[in-house]
Amino acid sequence: MLTLLPYILVLFAAMLWGTVGTTQTFLEEGVSSIAVAATRSLVGGGILLIAAIAMRKVNFKKWSWKWTILAALTIALFQCFFFTSVRFTGVAVGTVVTIGSSPVFSGIIEWIFWKRKPSKVWGIATLLAIVGCILLFVFKGEATVDPMGIGLALSAGVMFALYTNCSKQLTEKEETLPAVAMTFTLCALMLLPFSQQGVTWVLEGGNLLPMLFMALAATSLAYIFYLAGLEKISSSSAVTLSLAEPLTASLLGVFLVGEILSPTSWIGVAMLLGGIIVLTLGGRKKVEKSEDLAGDLKDVG
């Protein structure tokens, strides 16, 4: 069970991210996506930062600033690129290109910079999940292939892959909770200048409760889960497991909003689930073999 826990934590994180789309439907119309991203980062990161400082978990003089700034910059750019790409391509294509490309980019980054060659299990699981993601989204009638939008979506995929790799380095030096707190507080400070509406819109109409959920559950808690799982598994595996986000969003759309999925989309759901199961169970076996080998070497020694 312990070998499964990191995978489960990352899946929980992705499932919480998958609630954002449905939750945003409860916000007042006219609020920009960048304003939402900046505010959820500010509230989610800020509350955690206050808690981390109160618990004396942050030493500003000795803090790993390099990896924190890189993580904050990449997750801020990810949100900017993704939300802008959607304007050019629509939600379906923007989501498929961004989320489908990020596991591939993460595997390449891990291979080039950290000399970790992706496993066959990861390759099979990622292929299943990406094809599933394509089948899930591309037949919704929103497909618009715009070169600018595709480029931005691919850039978003690169940024999420880089964020994951930077965060893995950060969690090797700092505890998970303060790492999330510092990253998203900095991310909010980077995004707020580009938010046309600031933060006062949160107190208007019925915006407060949905925003609190997105900040505390889909940001603070979700990224604590993600980084806690990331400490024990590879960056490429974590990014592939994050494909549970569109899966969750689609199922919530069916069961809560009344959306209807085509037979092809349901095949995509099955393939996404298959990819996640292959990676989780295959990764667990790999960890168990590594532990057994370590035990054998210790006995020999």
ZIGIZI-V47868 format. One record per helix or strand of 2 or more residues. SS is the DSSP state (2 for helix, 1 for strand). FROM is the first residue (numbers start at 1). TO is the last residue. If there is no record, write none. Layout:
<<SS;FROM;TO> <SS;FROM;TO>>
This chain:
<<2;2;17> <2;20;24> <2;33;54> <2;65;89> <2;91;114> <2;120;137> <2;147;171> <2;176;192> <2;200;203> <2;207;230> <2;235;241> <2;244;257> <2;263;300>>
